Amino acid sequence: MFAGKKESIFTLLGLYILTIPFFNALNVTSYDNSQILGHFGTSTTVFAYSSYIPVFVMLAFLPLGLKIGKQIPIRTMILSASFLSIFFNTASLFATNIFWFTFWRSLLAIISIIGIFASMAPILLKYNPKFNMPIMYGIIQFILQGSQQIYKYFGTQFTSIYDWTFSIHFLNINFLVCIILAWYFYKADVAPMKSKFQFDWRGWFILILFYTVILFLCAEGQSRNWFTDAKIAMAFAFLVLLIGVYLLHVRFTSEPIIDPDVFKYKNVILGSFLFFYIGVMNGTGSIVTGFMTGVLGFDSIYIARTHLALLIGLFIAIPLSSYLLYKRIYLATIWIAGFACFGMYHIMLYFRFYPGIAPTDFLVPFIFKGLAIGFLYPISALYISEGVPPKLGDSRMMSGIICRVIIATLLGGSILGTFISNTNIQHKTGISQQLSPINQLAQKKLASSKRNYLYKGLSESEAQKMAEKNLFNQTAQASILLAYKDIYLVMSAICFLPIFIILLFRIGRRPIGSVALEPIPF
C-alpha cells in the first residue's frame, strides 16, 4: 500500500513537471528583449507588435485549442505538441527578420495551448476526485508562478554569459524532457474527454476582431497619445460595436464561447472584477524595472535577482493560502492578507524612490509582492469558479482571462506607460520653472558645475552649455522619481481600499463553496 502511494506521488510529480515548459513557452524569452531588438534592428513600435502578437494569438486560439484537445488521444497530443514546439522554437532561431521571428513564436504560442491541455488533462482526470480543489488550484499556481520566476532568473544569468539564443536552446531542452516524461508516464493513448465537436466559429471570429483592436491600442496607444488621436477613438468605438455584435450573436447560438448566462452567478461578476483588480495591482512592476535600469543604472543580472525575492514570497504564501482554504478559512481572511501585502509592497517602494538607493532595499518589498500574489491568485481562480456548472466553465475562464490579462495587464500596462509620461512632463515643467535667477540653490549648482567644466579646459560658452545640460539632467531624474512616487502612492491607496470595504460590509465571511471546474492556468 505504501509503495502504491509512493508511485502515485511520483506519477503526479512527473505529470506536473510536464506542464512547466508549456506554461513558459513565451515567458522564457521575456528577459532578453533588448538583445532581440538589437539583433533585428527594428523600431520600437514594430518590436512592440512583435512582443504582443504571440500573446494575443495564444489567447485567441485558447477556446479552439481546448475543443481540439478533447478530440485527440492524450499521448499523441503531448508528443506531437512537444515535437512541434521544438520545430517552431528552432525555426525562430533562424528567422531572418522580425516578421518571421514573430510568425514562428506565434505558432509556438498556439501549440503551447495544446500542450497545457494535454499535460493537465491526466491530472484533472486521475487526481481531481482525490484532491480537495483548493489544494489542486494551489499546486497549479505554485508551479506556474514559481517556474516563471525561476525561468526569468536563470534565463537572465545565462543570457548575459551567452546571448539571446540561449532561451531558444534552453526551451528545446525542456521540450525534450517533456518527450521523455510523456513516453514514460502516458501508457495508454486514449481521448477520455472526447465528445461531439461543436464550436462557435462566428463568435470566435468576433473575439479575434476584439483582440486585434486591443492589440492595436496596446502597441500604438501611447505613441498616439490615446484619445487625442482619431484612430484611437475609432478603435474604442469599434470595441463597443463588437461587444454589441457579440451580444446579438449569442442570442442565435446554442454554445457561445462566452455565454452571458455565466454572469447570472454573482461570484463570476465579482471574481472577474477581482481578476481585473489584481492585474492592475500587479501591473506596476514595470515601473520598478524602469527605475532600476533608467535611473539607478542597475544591470540585468541584479534585476534578475528580484525574481528570487518574489519566489520567497510565493513559496510562503501559496502553500499557506492553499492549506487555509483547504481548512475552510473565511474568504475575507485571505483577501485581506493579499491586499495588505500588495499595499505594503507599494507603500514601501514609495519611500524607496530616491537616487542612491542600495540594491538590498528592494528585497523586502518584492517578498511582500510575492506574498500578495500567493495569497490572491489561488483564491481568485477558486472564487470565480465557485458553483459554476461545467457547461459554463469555458465562459468563466474567458471572462477571467479577458479581465486580468487583456484589459488589466496588456491594455492597462500601455495606459500606465502614458500616465507615467504625462506625469513626468508635468513634474519636469514644474521643476524647470523653479530654475530661475531667484532660486539661489539652483544658481549655486549651475555656477559650481560651470567652474568644473572651465577647470577641464572648456570655453566660457561650452562650460555654460554643459552646466545647464547637467542641471537639466538632474531635474529630469527628479521629475521621473516624483512621477513614480505619485503612482505608487495612489496604488497603495487602491490596494488598501478593498480591506476597508471587506471589513465595513462584512464581505466574504464564509469558506469557499463547491468548485467542480478545472483550474485556470493563465
C-alpha positions as CSV (number, residue, x, y, z in Angstrom):
1,M,0.0,0.0,0.0
2,F,2.8,2.4,0.9
3,A,4.6,1.6,-2.4
4,G,1.4,2.4,-4.3
5,K,1.2,5.8,-2.6
6,K,4.8,6.5,-3.5
7,E,4.2,5.5,-7.1
8,S,1.1,7.7,-7.2
9,I,3.0,10.7,-5.9
10,F,5.9,10.1,-8.3
11,T,3.5,9.9,-11.2
12,L,1.7,13.1,-10.1
13,L,5.0,14.9,-9.8
14,G,6.1,13.8,-13.3
15,L,2.7,14.9,-14.7
16,Y,3.1,18.4,-13.1
17,I,6.7,18.8,-14.4
18,L,5.3,18.1,-17.9
19,T,3.2,21.3,-17.7
20,I,6.1,23.7,-16.9
21,P,7.7,24.2,-20.4
22,F,4.3,24.9,-22.0
23,F,3.4,27.4,-19.3
24,N,6.7,29.2,-20.0
25,A,6.8,28.9,-23.8
26,L,6.5,32.6,-24.3
27,N,7.8,33.7,-20.9
28,V,11.2,32.2,-21.4
29,T,12.4,34.9,-23.8
30,S,11.0,37.9,-21.8
31,Y,14.3,38.7,-20.2
32,D,16.3,39.2,-23.5
33,N,14.0,41.7,-25.3
34,S,16.8,44.3,-25.7
35,Q,19.1,41.8,-27.3
36,I,16.4,40.6,-29.7
37,L,15.6,44.2,-30.6
38,G,19.2,44.9,-31.3
39,H,19.6,41.7,-33.3
40,F,16.8,42.5,-35.7
41,G,17.3,46.3,-35.6
42,T,13.6,47.2,-35.8
43,S,11.8,50.3,-34.5
44,T,10.3,50.2,-31.0
45,T,6.7,50.2,-32.4
46,V,7.4,47.2,-34.7
47,F,9.0,45.4,-31.8
48,A,6.0,46.2,-29.6
49,Y,3.8,44.4,-32.1
50,S,6.3,41.5,-32.2
51,S,6.0,41.2,-28.4
52,Y,2.3,41.5,-28.2
53,I,1.2,39.4,-31.2
54,P,2.3,35.9,-29.9
55,V,0.4,36.6,-26.6
56,F,-2.8,37.6,-28.4
57,V,-2.5,34.7,-30.7
58,M,-2.2,32.3,-27.8
59,L,-5.3,33.8,-26.1
60,A,-7.3,33.9,-29.3
61,F,-6.5,30.3,-30.0
62,L,-7.4,29.2,-26.4
63,P,-11.1,28.4,-27.0
64,L,-10.5,26.4,-30.2
65,G,-7.4,24.7,-28.7
66,L,-9.3,23.4,-25.7
67,K,-12.0,22.0,-28.0
68,I,-9.5,20.3,-30.4
69,G,-7.6,18.9,-27.4
70,K,-10.5,16.9,-26.3
71,Q,-10.7,15.1,-29.6
72,I,-7.1,13.9,-29.8
73,P,-5.6,10.9,-27.7
74,I,-3.6,12.4,-24.9
75,R,-0.3,10.6,-25.6
76,T,-0.3,11.5,-29.3
77,M,-1.2,15.1,-28.3
78,I,1.6,15.6,-25.8
79,L,4.2,14.1,-28.0
80,S,3.0,16.0,-31.1
81,A,2.9,19.2,-29.1
82,S,6.5,18.7,-27.8
83,F,7.9,17.8,-31.3
84,L,6.2,20.8,-32.9
85,S,7.3,23.1,-30.1
86,I,10.9,22.1,-30.8
87,F,10.4,22.7,-34.5
88,F,8.7,26.1,-34.2
89,N,11.1,27.2,-31.5
90,T,14.2,26.2,-33.5
91,A,12.7,27.9,-36.6
92,S,12.6,31.2,-34.7
93,L,16.3,30.9,-34.2
94,F,16.9,31.1,-38.0
95,A,14.4,33.9,-38.6
96,T,15.9,36.5,-41.0
97,N,13.7,39.3,-39.9
98,I,11.3,40.3,-37.1
99,F,8.2,39.2,-39.2
100,W,9.4,35.5,-39.4
101,F,10.5,35.6,-35.7
102,T,7.0,36.7,-34.7
103,F,5.4,34.1,-37.0
104,W,7.2,31.2,-35.5
105,R,6.7,32.5,-32.0
106,S,3.0,32.7,-32.7
107,L,2.9,29.1,-33.9
108,L,4.7,28.1,-30.7
109,A,2.1,30.0,-28.7
110,I,-0.7,28.1,-30.4
111,I,1.0,24.8,-29.7
112,S,1.6,25.7,-26.1
113,I,-2.2,25.8,-25.6
114,I,-2.5,22.2,-26.8
115,G,0.5,21.2,-24.6
116,I,-1.1,22.8,-21.5
117,F,-4.4,21.0,-22.0
118,A,-2.6,17.7,-22.8
119,S,-0.4,17.9,-19.8
120,M,-3.2,18.9,-17.4
121,A,-5.9,16.5,-18.6
122,P,-4.4,13.4,-16.9
123,I,-4.0,15.3,-13.6
124,L,-7.7,16.5,-13.8
125,L,-9.0,13.1,-14.7
126,K,-6.9,10.9,-12.3
127,Y,-6.4,13.1,-9.3
128,N,-9.3,15.6,-9.4
129,P,-11.6,13.3,-7.4
130,K,-8.9,12.6,-4.8
131,F,-7.7,16.2,-4.3
132,N,-9.5,18.9,-2.5
133,M,-9.9,21.6,-5.1
134,P,-8.0,24.4,-3.1
135,I,-5.0,22.1,-2.9
136,M,-5.1,21.4,-6.7
137,Y,-5.6,25.1,-7.5
138,G,-2.7,25.9,-5.1
139,I,-0.4,23.4,-6.8
140,I,-1.1,24.8,-10.2
141,Q,-0.4,28.3,-9.1
142,F,2.7,27.2,-7.2
143,I,4.2,25.6,-10.3
144,L,3.0,28.3,-12.7
145,Q,4.2,31.3,-10.6
146,G,7.3,29.6,-9.2
147,S,8.6,28.4,-12.6
148,Q,8.0,31.8,-14.1
149,Q,10.3,33.5,-11.6
150,I,13.0,30.7,-11.9
151,Y,13.0,30.8,-15.7
152,K,13.4,34.6,-15.6
153,Y,16.3,34.4,-13.1
154,F,18.3,31.7,-14.8
155,G,17.5,32.9,-18.2
156,T,19.0,36.3,-17.5
157,Q,22.0,34.8,-15.9
158,F,22.8,32.6,-18.9
159,T,21.8,35.2,-21.5
160,S,24.4,37.6,-20.1
161,I,27.0,34.9,-20.4
162,Y,25.9,33.7,-23.8
163,D,23.4,35.7,-25.8
164,W,19.6,35.8,-26.6
165,T,19.7,32.5,-28.4
166,F,20.2,30.7,-25.1
167,S,16.5,30.9,-24.3
168,I,15.8,29.0,-27.6
169,H,18.2,26.2,-26.8
170,F,17.0,26.1,-23.1
171,L,13.4,25.7,-24.1
172,N,14.2,23.0,-26.6
173,I,15.9,21.0,-23.8
174,N,12.8,21.5,-21.7
175,F,10.6,20.0,-24.5
176,L,13.0,17.1,-25.0
177,V,12.5,16.3,-21.3
178,C,8.7,16.5,-21.9
179,I,9.0,13.9,-24.6
180,I,10.9,11.5,-22.3
181,L,8.4,12.1,-19.5
182,A,5.4,11.6,-21.8
183,W,6.9,8.4,-23.1
184,Y,7.2,7.1,-19.6
185,F,4.0,8.3,-17.9
186,Y,1.5,8.2,-20.7
187,K,0.9,4.4,-21.2
188,A,-2.5,4.4,-22.9
189,D,-3.2,6.5,-26.0
190,V,-6.8,7.4,-25.5
191,A,-9.0,10.6,-25.6
192,P,-11.1,10.2,-22.5
193,M,-12.7,13.6,-22.8
194,K,-13.7,13.2,-26.4
195,S,-17.2,14.4,-27.3
196,K,-19.1,15.6,-30.4
197,F,-17.1,18.5,-31.8
198,Q,-19.1,21.7,-31.8
199,F,-17.5,25.1,-31.9
200,D,-18.8,28.7,-32.1
201,W,-16.9,29.8,-35.2
202,R,-18.8,33.1,-35.7
203,G,-18.2,34.0,-32.0
204,W,-14.5,33.1,-32.4
205,F,-14.2,35.4,-35.3
206,I,-15.7,38.3,-33.3
207,L,-13.4,37.5,-30.4
208,I,-10.4,37.7,-32.8
209,L,-11.5,41.1,-34.1
210,F,-11.9,42.2,-30.5
211,Y,-8.3,41.1,-29.6
212,T,-7.0,42.7,-32.8
213,V,-8.3,46.1,-31.8
214,I,-6.9,45.8,-28.3
215,L,-3.6,44.7,-29.9
216,F,-3.6,48.0,-31.9
217,L,-4.4,50.0,-28.8
218,C,-1.6,48.3,-26.7
219,A,1.1,48.8,-29.4
220,E,0.2,52.3,-30.6
221,G,-1.9,53.9,-27.9
222,Q,1.0,55.5,-26.1
223,S,2.8,56.8,-29.2
224,R,-0.5,58.2,-30.5
225,N,-1.3,59.7,-27.1
226,W,-4.7,57.9,-26.9
227,F,-7.8,60.0,-27.3
228,T,-6.1,62.9,-28.9
229,D,-5.7,60.6,-32.0
230,A,-8.7,60.0,-34.2
231,K,-7.7,56.4,-34.9
232,I,-7.6,55.5,-31.2
233,A,-11.0,57.0,-30.7
234,M,-12.3,55.0,-33.6
235,A,-10.7,51.8,-32.2
236,F,-12.5,52.3,-28.9
237,A,-15.8,52.9,-30.7
238,F,-15.2,49.7,-32.7
239,L,-14.7,47.8,-29.5
240,V,-18.1,48.9,-28.2
241,L,-19.6,47.9,-31.6
242,L,-18.0,44.5,-31.4
243,I,-19.4,43.9,-27.9
244,G,-22.9,44.8,-29.2
245,V,-22.5,42.5,-32.2
246,Y,-21.4,39.6,-29.9
247,L,-24.4,40.1,-27.6
248,L,-26.6,39.9,-30.6
249,H,-24.7,36.8,-31.9
250,V,-25.2,34.8,-28.6
251,R,-29.0,35.1,-29.0
252,F,-28.7,32.8,-32.0
253,T,-26.0,30.4,-30.8
254,S,-26.6,27.4,-28.5
255,E,-23.0,27.1,-27.2
256,P,-21.2,30.5,-27.4
257,I,-17.6,30.9,-26.4
258,I,-18.6,33.3,-23.6
259,D,-22.2,32.6,-22.5
260,P,-23.7,35.7,-20.9
261,D,-25.6,33.3,-18.6
262,V,-22.4,32.9,-16.6
263,F,-22.9,36.4,-15.3
264,K,-26.0,35.3,-13.5
265,Y,-23.6,34.0,-10.9
266,K,-22.6,36.9,-8.6
267,N,-19.2,35.3,-7.9
268,V,-18.4,35.4,-11.6
269,I,-19.1,39.1,-11.8
270,L,-17.2,39.9,-8.6
271,G,-14.5,37.3,-9.5
272,S,-14.0,38.9,-12.9
273,F,-13.6,42.3,-11.2
274,L,-11.2,40.7,-8.7
275,F,-9.1,39.4,-11.6
276,F,-9.0,42.9,-13.1
277,Y,-8.1,44.5,-9.8
278,I,-5.3,42.1,-9.2
279,G,-4.0,42.6,-12.7
280,V,-3.9,46.4,-12.1
281,M,-2.1,46.0,-8.8
282,N,0.4,43.6,-10.3
283,G,1.0,45.8,-13.3
284,T,3.2,48.4,-11.7
285,G,6.2,46.0,-11.7
286,S,7.4,47.6,-14.9
287,I,7.9,50.9,-13.1
288,V,10.4,49.3,-10.7
289,T,12.3,47.8,-13.6
290,G,12.4,51.2,-15.3
291,F,13.6,52.8,-12.1
292,M,16.4,50.2,-11.7
293,T,17.6,50.4,-15.3
294,G,16.9,54.0,-16.3
295,V,17.5,55.9,-13.0
296,L,19.8,53.7,-10.9
297,G,21.6,52.1,-13.8
298,F,21.4,48.5,-12.4
299,D,22.4,45.8,-14.8
300,S,20.1,42.9,-15.9
301,I,21.9,40.4,-13.5
302,Y,20.8,42.3,-10.4
303,I,17.3,42.9,-11.7
304,A,17.0,39.1,-12.2
305,R,17.7,38.6,-8.5
306,T,14.5,40.4,-7.7
307,H,12.7,37.3,-9.0
308,L,14.2,35.3,-6.3
309,A,12.8,37.7,-3.7
310,L,9.4,37.2,-5.4
311,L,10.0,33.4,-5.2
312,I,10.5,33.6,-1.4
313,G,7.1,35.3,-1.0
314,L,5.4,32.8,-3.4
315,F,6.9,29.8,-1.6
316,I,5.5,31.1,1.7
317,A,2.1,32.3,0.6
318,I,0.8,29.8,-1.9
319,P,1.1,26.7,0.3
320,L,-0.2,28.7,3.3
321,S,-3.2,30.1,1.5
322,S,-4.0,26.7,-0.1
323,Y,-3.8,25.0,3.3
324,L,-6.0,27.6,4.9
325,L,-8.6,27.3,2.1
326,Y,-8.5,23.5,2.5
327,K,-9.2,24.0,6.2
328,R,-12.2,26.2,5.1
329,I,-11.0,29.5,6.5
330,Y,-13.1,32.6,5.7
331,L,-12.5,34.1,2.2
332,A,-12.2,37.6,3.8
333,T,-9.1,36.5,5.7
334,I,-7.2,35.5,2.5
335,W,-8.4,38.6,0.7
336,I,-7.3,41.0,3.5
337,A,-3.9,39.3,3.7
338,G,-3.3,39.6,0.0
339,F,-4.5,43.2,-0.4
340,A,-2.5,44.2,2.7
341,C,0.7,42.6,1.2
342,F,0.2,44.4,-2.1
343,G,-0.4,47.7,-0.2
344,M,2.8,47.2,1.8
345,Y,4.7,46.5,-1.4
346,H,3.6,49.8,-3.0
347,I,3.9,51.9,0.1
348,M,7.5,50.6,0.9
349,L,8.6,51.3,-2.7
350,Y,7.0,54.8,-2.5
351,F,9.6,55.6,0.2
352,R,12.4,54.0,-1.8
353,F,12.2,56.1,-4.9
354,Y,15.3,58.2,-4.4
355,P,18.8,58.3,-6.0
356,G,21.5,56.2,-4.4
357,I,19.2,53.5,-3.0
358,A,21.0,50.3,-2.2
359,P,20.1,47.1,-4.1
360,T,19.3,45.2,-0.9
361,D,16.5,47.8,-0.2
362,F,14.4,46.1,-2.9
363,L,14.5,42.7,-1.3
364,V,11.7,43.1,1.4
365,P,9.2,44.9,-0.9
366,F,9.5,42.1,-3.5
367,I,8.9,39.5,-0.9
368,F,5.7,41.3,0.0
369,K,4.7,41.3,-3.7
370,G,5.3,37.5,-3.8
371,L,3.2,37.1,-0.7
372,A,0.4,39.1,-2.3
373,I,0.4,37.0,-5.5
374,G,0.5,33.8,-3.4
375,F,-2.5,34.9,-1.3
376,L,-4.7,36.4,-4.1
377,Y,-4.1,34.2,-7.2
378,P,-5.4,30.8,-5.9
379,I,-8.4,32.3,-4.2
380,S,-9.4,34.5,-7.2
381,A,-9.3,31.4,-9.5
382,L,-11.3,29.4,-7.0
383,Y,-13.8,32.1,-6.2
384,I,-14.7,32.8,-9.9
385,S,-15.3,29.0,-10.3
386,E,-17.4,28.5,-7.3
387,G,-20.8,26.9,-8.0
388,V,-20.4,27.4,-11.8
389,P,-21.7,24.3,-13.8
390,P,-19.3,22.6,-16.2
391,K,-21.2,23.8,-19.3
392,L,-20.3,27.4,-18.3
393,G,-16.7,26.5,-17.4
394,D,-15.1,27.9,-20.6
395,S,-17.2,31.1,-20.3
396,R,-16.0,31.6,-16.7
397,M,-12.4,31.1,-17.8
398,M,-12.6,33.5,-20.8
399,S,-14.2,36.1,-18.6
400,G,-11.3,35.9,-16.1
401,I,-8.7,36.0,-18.8
402,I,-10.1,39.0,-20.6
403,C,-10.4,40.9,-17.3
404,R,-6.9,40.2,-15.9
405,V,-4.7,39.5,-18.9
406,I,-6.3,41.5,-21.8
407,I,-7.8,44.6,-20.0
408,A,-5.7,44.9,-16.8
409,T,-2.2,43.6,-17.8
410,L,-1.9,44.3,-21.5
411,L,-4.1,47.3,-22.1
412,G,-3.7,48.7,-18.6
413,G,0.1,48.4,-18.8
414,S,0.0,50.5,-22.0
415,I,-2.2,53.1,-20.4
416,L,0.0,53.2,-17.4
417,G,3.0,54.0,-19.6
418,T,1.2,57.0,-21.0
419,F,0.2,58.1,-17.5
420,I,3.8,58.0,-16.3
421,S,5.0,60.0,-19.3
422,N,2.3,62.7,-18.8
423,T,3.0,62.9,-15.0
424,N,6.8,63.1,-15.7
425,I,6.2,66.0,-18.1
426,Q,4.1,67.9,-15.5
427,H,6.8,67.5,-12.8
428,K,9.6,68.4,-15.2
429,T,7.7,71.6,-16.2
430,G,7.2,72.4,-12.5
431,I,10.8,71.9,-11.6
432,S,12.1,73.7,-14.6
433,Q,10.0,76.8,-13.7
434,Q,11.9,76.9,-10.4
435,L,15.3,77.2,-12.2
436,S,15.2,81.0,-12.3
437,P,17.7,83.6,-11.0
438,I,15.6,83.8,-7.9
439,N,16.4,80.2,-7.0
440,Q,19.8,80.7,-5.3
441,L,20.4,76.9,-4.8
442,A,20.0,76.2,-8.5
443,Q,22.2,79.1,-9.3
444,K,24.9,77.9,-7.0
445,K,24.8,74.4,-8.6
446,L,24.9,75.9,-12.0
447,A,27.9,78.1,-11.1
448,S,29.8,75.2,-9.4
449,S,29.2,72.9,-12.4
450,K,30.4,75.7,-14.8
451,R,33.6,76.2,-12.8
452,N,34.3,72.4,-13.0
453,Y,33.9,72.5,-16.8
454,L,36.1,75.6,-17.1
455,Y,38.7,73.9,-15.0
456,K,38.7,71.0,-17.5
457,G,39.6,73.5,-20.3
458,L,36.3,74.2,-21.9
459,S,35.5,77.7,-23.2
460,E,33.1,80.0,-21.4
461,S,30.2,79.2,-23.8
462,E,30.8,75.5,-23.8
463,A,31.1,75.4,-20.0
464,Q,27.8,77.2,-19.7
465,K,26.0,74.8,-22.0
466,M,27.4,71.7,-20.2
467,A,26.5,73.1,-16.8
468,E,22.9,73.8,-18.0
469,K,22.7,70.3,-19.5
470,N,23.9,68.8,-16.3
471,L,21.4,70.7,-14.2
472,F,18.6,69.7,-16.7
473,N,19.6,66.1,-16.3
474,Q,19.2,66.4,-12.6
475,T,15.8,67.9,-12.9
476,A,14.8,65.1,-15.4
477,Q,15.8,62.5,-12.8
478,A,13.9,64.3,-10.0
479,S,10.8,64.6,-12.2
480,I,10.7,60.8,-13.0
481,L,11.2,60.0,-9.4
482,L,8.3,62.2,-8.4
483,A,6.1,60.6,-11.1
484,Y,6.9,57.1,-9.8
485,K,6.2,58.2,-6.2
486,D,2.8,59.6,-7.3
487,I,1.8,56.4,-9.0
488,Y,2.9,54.2,-6.1
489,L,1.1,56.4,-3.5
490,V,-2.1,56.1,-5.5
491,M,-1.6,52.4,-5.9
492,S,-1.0,51.9,-2.2
493,A,-4.4,53.5,-1.5
494,I,-6.0,51.4,-4.2
495,C,-4.6,48.2,-2.6
496,F,-5.7,49.1,1.0
497,L,-9.2,50.3,-0.1
498,P,-10.7,46.7,-0.6
499,I,-9.7,45.9,3.0
500,F,-11.9,48.7,4.4
501,I,-14.8,47.6,2.1
502,I,-14.5,44.0,3.2
503,L,-14.5,45.0,6.9
504,L,-17.2,47.6,6.5
505,F,-19.7,45.5,4.6
506,R,-18.7,42.2,6.2
507,I,-17.9,40.6,2.8
508,G,-16.5,37.1,2.5
509,R,-17.3,35.8,6.0
510,R,-17.6,32.2,4.8
511,P,-15.3,29.5,3.4
512,I,-15.1,28.6,-0.2
513,G,-18.0,26.6,-1.6
514,S,-18.3,23.9,-4.1
515,V,-15.9,24.0,-7.1
516,A,-16.1,21.4,-9.9
517,L,-14.3,23.2,-12.7
518,E,-10.7,22.9,-13.8
519,P,-8.1,25.4,-12.6
520,I,-7.4,28.5,-14.8
521,P,-3.7,28.1,-15.9
522,F,-3.3,31.6,-17.2
